[in-house]
Amino acid sequence: MDAYWAACARGELVIQRCTACERRVHLPAVECPWCGGADLPFEPVSGEGVVHTFTVVHRSFVKEFSGRGPYVLAWVDLPEGARALGQVVDCPPERVRIGMQVRVTFRDELPQWRPG
């Protein structure tokens, strides 16, 4: 997992590829959720994607996110074949749509998504 966070610190999005079944894996894992393979190297991806689905959080029960709402959390389909989770930023919640083009950005070394 250190390779994932090191890439984020550099402003680079990486995802894992299972060498046994060739499926892409995100969020980082120690074994492939599809075949159980354990060889999952990290590879850079384009950082582009499309909103698959999202939710607008108005009130969080997590202390660290208290008072930050409303904010948008989205599952983003990457052209490389994985789905990534993250916050949509630089866009009012009411403008986020399924099918919206987004691009990765990094804030506090965390991957987030902005309109692309």
C-alpha positions in Angstrom: 0.0 0.0 0.0 3.0 2.3 0.5 3.4 2.5 -3.3 -0.1 3.8 -3.6 0.4 6.6 -1.1 3.8 7.5 -2.4 2.3 7.9 -5.9 -0.5 10.1 -4.4 2.1 12.3 -2.7 3.7 12.8 -6.2 0.3 13.7 -7.7 0.1 10.4 -9.6 -2.9 8.0 -9.7 -1.9 4.4 -9.7 -4.1 1.3 -9.6 -3.2 -2.4 -9.3 -3.4 -5.0 -12.0 -3.7 -8.7 -11.1 -1.0 -10.6 -13.1 -3.1 -13.8 -12.8 -6.4 -12.6 -14.2 -5.4 -9.2 -15.6 -8.3 -7.4 -13.8 -7.7 -3.9 -12.4 -8.1 -3.5 -8.6 -8.9 -0.3 -6.8 -8.9 0.5 -3.8 -5.5 -1.1 -3.0 -5.7 -4.7 -1.9 -3.3 -7.5 -0.8 -5.1 -10.0 -3.1 -7.3 -9.9 -6.1 -11.0 -9.8 -5.2 -11.9 -11.8 -8.4 -9.3 -14.6 -8.5 -7.4 -14.4 -5.2 -4.1 -13.7 -7.0 -1.4 -12.1 -4.8 0.8 -10.4 -7.5 -0.8 -7.0 -7.8 1.7 -4.4 -9.1 0.8 -0.8 -9.2 0.6 0.9 -12.6 0.0 4.6 -13.5 -3.3 5.5 -15.1 -4.5 8.5 -17.1 -6.4 10.2 -14.2 -9.5 10.7 -16.4 -12.9 9.1 -15.7 -16.6 9.3 -15.8 -19.0 9.5 -12.8 -20.7 6.2 -12.5 -22.8 7.1 -9.5 -22.6 9.6 -6.6 -24.1 10.7 -3.4 -24.4 14.2 -1.8 -23.4 14.1 1.9 -25.3 16.8 3.8 -24.4 15.6 7.3 -21.6 13.3 8.2 -21.5 11.2 11.4 -17.7 11.0 11.1 -16.2 13.6 13.4 -13.4 14.7 11.0 -16.0 15.5 8.3 -18.5 17.3 10.6 -19.5 20.7 9.2 -18.0 20.1 5.8 -21.3 19.3 4.0 -22.6 19.3 1.5 -20.0 17.4 -0.5 -20.1 14.8 -3.2 -18.7 11.3 -3.0 -18.5 9.5 -6.4 -17.6 6.2 -7.9 -15.6 7.0 -11.1 -15.2 4.6 -14.0 -11.6 4.8 -15.3 -10.9 3.9 -19.0 -8.3 1.5 -17.8 -11.0 -0.8 -16.4 -11.3 0.0 -12.7 -13.7 2.1 -10.6 -12.3 4.6 -8.1 -13.9 6.3 -5.2 -13.4 9.9 -4.3 -14.8 13.3 -3.6 -15.9 15.6 -6.4 -14.4 19.1 -5.9 -14.5 22.4 -7.7 -18.1 21.8 -8.7 -21.3 22.6 -6.8 -23.1 19.4 -5.7 -26.2 20.2 -7.8 -24.1 20.2 -11.0 -22.6 16.7 -10.6 -24.2 14.2 -12.9 -23.9 10.5 -13.8 -21.8 10.4 -17.0 -19.9 13.6 -16.1 -16.3 13.7 -17.3 -13.9 14.2 -14.4 -10.1 14.3 -13.9 -8.1 13.4 -10.8 -6.6 16.1 -8.7 -4.8 15.8 -5.3 -5.6 17.6 -2.1 -3.8 16.7 1.1 -2.3 13.9 -1.0 -5.7 12.3 -1.5 -7.1 11.6 -5.0 -10.2 13.6 -5.7 -12.1 14.4 -8.8 -12.8 17.7 -10.6 -14.9 18.4 -13.7 -12.8 17.3 -16.8 
